[in-house]
Amino acid sequence: MKKILSALTIIFTLSLTINVHAQNLVQNGSAEYIDTTTGWPEGWTSITGNWQSAPDTGHVAVAHDSSHIFYEGSDESGILQQDVNVSGYATQIDNDSLQFEFLGWTQSRDEGSPSDQASVSVQCLDNTKTTVLQQWHSDTLYSLNQWQAILSYIHAAPGTRWVRIRLIAIRNQDTSNDAYFDDIHLIPMAATGVNNVINNNFFSIYPNPATDEVKIVTVPYALQYYNFFIISANGVVVKKGLVFGSGSINVSNLPIGMYAIHVYSDDHRYLQIVKFIKE
């Protein structure tokens, strides 16, 4: 396949520094593959609605990752679900030392007010999938014509063996449900939220606070090009691109405030988020 609480509910509010050996547990997180039997995105179940793996052509949004997005179609509401088997992490979970990072992207088409709306829920379930041990639900979002990050850290309650992810789309305008999703990740990480169980933090930034630019400084073994995006305090991506491991990013045009820079490698082996202040 392609690369695609402690209920700390985060649309933007990030811990200071997070680094993960980013093994994405979600199957088909970027909607690139279709189940030829059901017509749904492969690995996902359409609980309600008529979910599709839609190419980013025509009226739908340009994909955040690759060339397809999760698109409900025309129903008033729809729920798309994936149950992720996390029993391989049973030891860490039952020792109360694991959490999951959920990261996904959503946007809505600007067709009037109120616009179509998106939200996400994540549940930690027992082995039978009948008992909810932990759960989190995002705010209802409507990011018009631009991708907005949905980010949260969900504590893996002891006994968790499945994690259920639900993408929820609500139609308020027109005849199509234009609350889109893409690039969905569920990443296991140490419950401290600071270090990957394998790697240490691989980059730092300076100056912080910054006025004109932030410089990226990686450890020697991680000197390469990275993707980055900068998220504003309301969860909107304000800048993205590529940066070398010893390069810098121009932030002079950003309004004064708090931001987070999310840096990751193409293979998602390196992924880290650092908060900074723009003065």
N, C-alpha and C positions, 0 to 999 in steps of 0.2 A: 504494500500500500504506500501512498505518498506521504511525504512529510506533512505533511500537511501544511453552640459553636463555641470550640470556643467560638461562637458564630461571629467572626470578625467580618462584618459585611462591608465590602469595599467596592464602590464604583471607582473611587480614586484613592481613598485613604490607605496608603501602603505602609508596611513596615519599612524601616529605614533601608535595609539592604537584604535582598533575597537572592540566593544562588541555588540553582537546581541542576542536577544531571538529568535534563528534561526529557524523561521518557513519557510521551503522551499516551495515556491509556485509552483514549477515545478512538474508536474505529471510524475511519472515514470522516474525520473532523472538519474537512473542507468541502464536503459534498461532491467530491469528484467522481464517485462511483454510484451506479444505480443497480438496485436489486431487480433483475430481469423478471422475477416472478411477481413481486408486489408493485413495482414501479416506484417505490420509495427510495430515498438515499440508502445505500447499502449499510447494514449494521444498525439501522434506526427503524423504529416502529411508529407509524402514524396512529396515535391514540384517537385523535379527532382531526378532521380536516383532510385535505388532499395534498400532502406534502410532496415536493418535487426537489430533485437536484437540477437546478435551473442554470443554464449557461448565462454568463453576464453579458448578454446581448439584448437588444430590444429595449423594453422599458424597465428592466430590473437593474439593480445596482451593479457597478463594476466590483468584481470579487475582491475581498481583502487578501485572499491567498489563492493563487492559481486562477482557475477560470470558471468555477461554479459557486453557487450559493444555495443555502436552504431557503426555500420559497414555499409558502403555504398554498397559494393559488387564489381562490375567490371566496372561501368560506368566511363567515363572520368571526370565527375563532378557530384556532387549531393548536394541537399539542403534539410535538414530535419527541420521542423518548428513546433513550439508550440506557440499558443496564450494563454497567461495567463490573466485571468479576475482579475483585481485589483480594481474593482468598490467598494469593501468593504472598501477601504482605501481612498475613495473620499474626505472625510473631510480633512485629512492630506495633500493629494495631492493638493487640491484646496487652502489650506492655505500655500502652497509652503514649506511644512515642512517634506517631505518624499523623500527618495532616495532608490534605489535598489542596493544591492550588487549582482553582477553576479560572480559566481565562477564555473568554469568547468575545465576539464582535457583533454589533447590531447596528442597523440604520433603518430609517423609514423614509418613504418617498413623500415629498412635499406636495400634498394634494388638497390642502385645506386644514381647518382646525375644527375639532381635534384630529391630529394625524393618527395613522395606524400605529399601534403600540406593541412593544416587545418586552418580555421578561424571561427570566430563567429560574428554575428551581433545581436544587441538588439535595438528594436525600441519601443518608447512610442507612443501609438495610441489613438485617440479619441474613443467615444462610437461606432461609425460606422465602425471603423477600416480603414477609408479612408484617414485620415489626420495624417501625421507623426509629432508629437510634439517635439520629441527628439530622437536622434539616436547615436549609437556608433558602430564602427566596429573595431575588433581586428586587429593586425598585422597578416600577413600570417606566419604560424608556421610550423616547421618540426623538432620536437624533436625526434631524432632517438632512438627507443627502450627504452625510459623511459618517464614516464608521466610528462608533463609540465603543470603548473597551468596557467589558463587564468582568470584574476581577474580585475574587473572594478566596478566603482561606477557611476551609471547613475541617474542623477537628474530627478525626476518625475515631468515633467512640468504640471502646472495646466491644468485640462481637461483630463488628462490621465485616461483611463479606461481599456486599454489592454496593455500588454507588449508582443511583438512578439520576440521570440528567434529563430535564425536560425543557425544551424550547417552546415558548408560548407566544403566539401571535394573535393580536386582536385587530379586526378591521373596523375602522370608524368612518372611512370615506370611500366613495367610488365603488367599483364592483370587484376590485382585486385587493387581496390582503397583502399590503406592501410593507410589512414588518419583516426585514430580512436578517438572517444570521449567517456567520461564516467563521472559519478558523477556530474551532472549538477544541479546547485542551483540558485535560484533567491530569495533573502531574503529582505524583507522590513525593513528599519531602519530609524532612525531619520536623517534628512538632515544634521545635524552637523557632522555625521560620527564618533562620539566619543562614545556616549552612547546609549544603547538600551532604548527604551521608557519605559521599565519596570525595567530592572536590571542595576546596575552600573558595572563597570569593576570588573572582578572576580579574575584576577591574575596579578602579576608583575614579572619581572625577574631581577636578579642581578648576578654578576656584569655586567655592560654594559658601556664600552667595555668589552669583555670577551677574555680569552686566552685558558683556559682548559675546562671550563664547565659553563653553565648557570643554575642557580637555579630558580625553579618555586615556587612562593609563592602565594597561593590562599587565599581568604577570608575563614573564618571558615565554613560557610554553604556550600561551594563548594569543600570540601576536599574529593576527590575521584580520580580514575584513569581517565586519558584523553589520547586521541589520539593526536599526534602532527606530523607535518612535517615542515621542514626548507627549505625555498626557497632561492636560490641564486639570485644575482642581475639580471641575465638573465632569471629568471623565472623557473629554473630547480630545482626539488626536490632533495636535496642532502642528506637528512637524514629524517627518519620517524620512528615511534614506539609508545610506551606507556610510560607515565610518571605519577607518583603520584602527587597529588596536593602540596606536600611539597618535591618533589624530584628534581633531577638535570639531565641535559643532557650533555653528553660529546661532546664538539665541538673542541677538540684539533687537530683533523685531517683535519679541514676545512681550506681552504686557507684564507688568510687575505682579508677582504672585508666587504661589507654590506649584511645582511641577514634579513629575516623575519621569525619568528616562529609563526605557525598557530596552535592553541590549541583548541580542541573541544571535547565535550562529545559524547558518542554513540548516544544519542537521539537528538543531535544537539541543546539542550537547551542552552548550554554554548558554545560560539564560540568567540574567540578573537585572534587578530593578533598584534604582537609587533615587531617592528624593532630593530635590535641590530647590533653592530659592532664586528667583530672578529679581534683581534690583533695578 
